[in-house]
Amino acid sequence: MSASAPTKPLQATQAAAAFLPFSRPSVDEATIAGVVEVLRSGQLTTGPQARAFEAKLSEHCGGRPVRVFNSGTCTMEIALRIAGVGPGHEVITTPLSWVATSNVVLEVGARPVFVDIDPATRNIDLGRIEAAITPATRAIIPVDLGGLPVDRDRLYAIAKKHGLRVVEDAAQSFGSHWNGRRIGSFGDFVSFSFHPNKNITSIEGGALVLNDEREARLAEQYRLQGVVRTGFDGMEVELVGGKYNLTDVAARVGLGQLPHLEEFNAKRGELARVYFELLAAPAVRGLGLRLPPADFTQTNWHMFQVVLPEERLTIKRAEVMALMHAAGIGTGIHYPAIHLFALYRRLGWKPGDFPQAEYTGRNTMTIPLFPAMTRADVVRVVETLASILRGHQKS
Ligand SMILES: *Cc1c(COP(=O)(O)O)cnc(C)c1O
């Protein structure tokens, strides 16, 4: 296959009966060959590939400084440290996210303050943020669930009015837009993840978009043991850093993915349109599934998530998932409400605190959506799900 060969269709979608996962990365042959080259080069860990990945990401983000790391999680922790957030401080965020979003707040010794979601967008309810601000509040971490961006105009108006920093958890919204501008090209700190389920991957990895060179230098220090090198033999350590550098092997995967971003996201959008088309058929719509907003200008369609109507079904979500799995279709849960995890209950949260996040967290189900899927795959998912729900209606 030539270096410009299109992304190979996945084996899994070629046979009708093959298992359809809810997510699957598309890695082209040129990238695989590029990884082999890196492996043969002798330079395996952070080096020219990581720097090239940073340069390309910075271009993507309108020239803002970008640094790459070995996860998306650590980029948020580092952003909080750069912002000076620590013990005695509060950080406002959503209870409906991957637990990393609030774990990083605990990691720096601060306290997460959850604000319930807007059930329509499933993102933090911006209308409730101001009531949660106290003299201890230092930052807001909004999450673009499923790639649907939080309203950046309202978000930054609130942050500015109250002098708060923002760490955008844009792990899921790489390639999404706000009013025609790319997420990452404006705003305060912006954090991306390149986990294999995300819209582009570096296997594991993440990137942090920063505001200036001073922040970028601090990010480099936090990334690797606080070390600052000068000349041939100069080494100084000024702060406690971690071990968060991205390998060149991983960076080469990311570099091979980046040129496909637009094509991947366009394909996701097309498949999402097919979902809406099929789910709008009267016999399916009557089943009462709650759908995500049908947004085709801003979101990158990171996931397609339906919310099951628990009040109308005789089976719980786990049984729906088991029946989907038995029919050869993978599903995912993104996410259970964070404040109900044992760790968070020990810190004082309880059921009833955030009813919208709890309902969505209990009933949300991610159905398959990834670039190598076909229209026939979407048909199969909708037919299977509709038939399961039809068979388990309360009378
Ligand atoms: C994936 C993800 C993260 C964490 O990214 P990692 O690269 O796995 O550390 C954080 N927040 C959200 C919302 C995510 O989806």
Ligand as a Chemical Component Dictionary entry (heavy atoms), coordinates in Angstrom:
data_LIG
# 
_chem_comp.id                   LIG 
_chem_comp.type                 NON-POLYMER 
_chem_comp.pdbx_formal_charge   0 
_chem_comp.three_letter_code    LIG 
# 
loop_
_chem_comp_atom.comp_id 
_chem_comp_atom.atom_id 
_chem_comp_atom.alt_atom_id 
_chem_comp_atom.type_symbol 
_chem_comp_atom.charge 
_chem_comp_atom.model_Cartn_x 
_chem_comp_atom.model_Cartn_y 
_chem_comp_atom.model_Cartn_z 
_chem_comp_atom.pdbx_ordinal 
LIG C1 C1 C 0 -10.447 10.435 27.831 1  
LIG C2 C2 C 0 -10.873 11.489 28.789 2  
LIG C3 C3 C 0 -10.002 12.027 29.757 3  
LIG C4 C4 C 0 -8.657  11.477 30.073 4  
LIG O1 O1 O 0 -7.808  11.218 29.059 5  
LIG P1 P1 P 0 -6.663  10.116 29.214 6  
LIG O2 O2 O 0 -5.836  10.389 28.002 7  
LIG O3 O3 O 0 -7.307  8.778  29.224 8  
LIG O4 O4 O 0 -5.922  10.419 30.468 9  
LIG C5 C5 C 0 -10.456 13.068 30.544 10 
LIG N1 N1 N 0 -11.692 13.546 30.418 11 
LIG C6 C6 C 0 -12.559 13.064 29.530 12 
LIG C7 C7 C 0 -13.921 13.661 29.446 13 
LIG C8 C8 C 0 -12.187 11.999 28.705 14 
LIG O5 O5 O 0 -13.081 11.498 27.849 15 
# 
loop_
_chem_comp_bond.comp_id 
_chem_comp_bond.atom_id_1 
_chem_comp_bond.atom_id_2 
_chem_comp_bond.value_order 
_chem_comp_bond.pdbx_ordinal 
LIG C1 C2 SING 1  
LIG C2 C3 SING 2  
LIG C2 C8 DOUB 3  
LIG C3 C4 SING 4  
LIG C3 C5 DOUB 5  
LIG C4 O1 SING 6  
LIG O1 P1 SING 7  
LIG P1 O2 DOUB 8  
LIG P1 O3 SING 9  
LIG P1 O4 SING 10 
LIG C5 N1 SING 11 
LIG N1 C6 DOUB 12 
LIG C6 C7 SING 13 
LIG C6 C8 SING 14 
LIG C8 O5 SING 15 
# 
